[in-house]
């Protein structure tokens, strides 16, 4: 079995075809031999019946003879009631057994005498001289010879057909697997090409298994390229973004070394280094989180009640953030939702509660940072998060979506920056994304919404502020 597995697919198909063809050939030869043997046997029985027919008809009128027995290989015997052979063309060996031949009954029986095989038929006739018997025999040597020669001819023909079938199977397997060979050659070229030169496998016009395989492999290639591109982009962005805070941290540590004799200055340097390290940790965590989100869809499911609970928990966390920050004092954080709105109890958003909470935390934190950066220039400082339900599309199928809206009274965003606001490490200015998130907060929100099949839309509010709308479809799977 192990040796067979080492062979090529063409060789295995050819060998398997030969084995199947050989089995079918042997079965066909056996069936044909049995059929011909039955035909010859029936023909011999018919000849025996014809052999005895004439004597059986003539005996009642001429029980004492003369008996005109035919020749030409027809072996007949006329036997009297007492077992006396009145006339015979049988060989001596059969005449010696004539009594037993008569006792065999009316059905044809096979009798072996030495190396010869005979088919014997006996008929009894009632005459004026008593019951007489007509015994006919036919030698099976000719029948056996015919069967042997026929079997040899059939085996020879079957062998030729099997070899021809094997050759045809080899040619067909080669022809069928030729596209696979071309696909492998293309894959080798793709593997050895640069990302700019890389192409996709050719999908044939036929809607067959090879076309489906090529389509599946092309999808795999595209996903692998996208994954590799994301990893390359993440490494590039991470190295670019980490370079500055690492350089700052190094400078702060060098200052701390120089200020070793000044406790007050040393404490200031240590605190600054600690803040930079916190920013680096946050940046690294956000990068890992973004990589996890983009690696595959979320396996979590969250219902409407849990969405509302996560909303209230996120509002509590935002209020705690505001209360612990002197610069954010005076910012009002609130939420809205209609308790009368209730979707299908089986409907779920394709996110885990933690991921939905992360969306809320990022949006609320960005809103608080935007308002805080405006200082006392705003007539009011408010952040409002609302949760509602809308019909998806035209609503004909009854499907619904959850809409999360976060509005703030900050300074908003430049209009030309909004289209790229969800990209990694993008910053409109220092106020909204320049702090601990490192420009990844909105990117994480966009990636989580995309993983759930939703979308994110940003728009400046009137007269000021920013509105972020996250639409997440409800599913029933």
Helices and strands as residue ranges (DSSP letters): H 2-6, H 9-59, E 75-79, E 85-88, H 92-95, H 98-103, E 109-113, E 116-127, E 130-139, H 141-192, H 209-258, H 263-295, H 304-323, G 326-328, E 332-337, E 348-349, H 353-373, E 382-391, E 400-408, H 415-418, H 441-451, E 455-460, E 466-475
